[in-house]
Amino acid sequence: MDARERRWLYLLIAVFVVVNAVTLSPLVPWQQWLLWSKPTPARTFAIEVEDYQFKLPPEGMVVKVGEYVEFSATSHDVTYGFGVFRKDGSLVFQMQVLPGMTNRITWKFDQAGLYDVRSTEYSGPRHSEMVVPDAIQVIP
Ligand SMILES: [Cu+2]
């Protein structure tokens, strides 16, 4: 390995270390609770997915701004995604929903409003039907 290759190797190692240190640090807002503080959620919403349908809690999902809530999702057939979107279509967060597993994520909403749930993992021919408008209501 010549000096030029060695410089590139050191640069790539430095980029790897810096990117990982930043993305895993509490500088990223949600890493504060997903990786570091691990707060106890105020409540857990149980979600089941089967045959391209979300089975959300029948009483609805109402969340207060600033409280930690857990979404616990499982699939009974194939892999889906559980994605939460703002009304402008931008993504808040998402997780994979693997069959036979309890998939959990804790979240803290910082803006009141209505949020849509969509599948974010291609799951088959009816994947695009997997939209639940206004599935989560975040109140002040
Ligand atoms: Cu899907």
Residues whose N, C-alpha, C, O or C-beta is under 5 A from the ligand:
A	BS01	CU	Y80 G81 S119 E121 Y122 S123 H127 M130
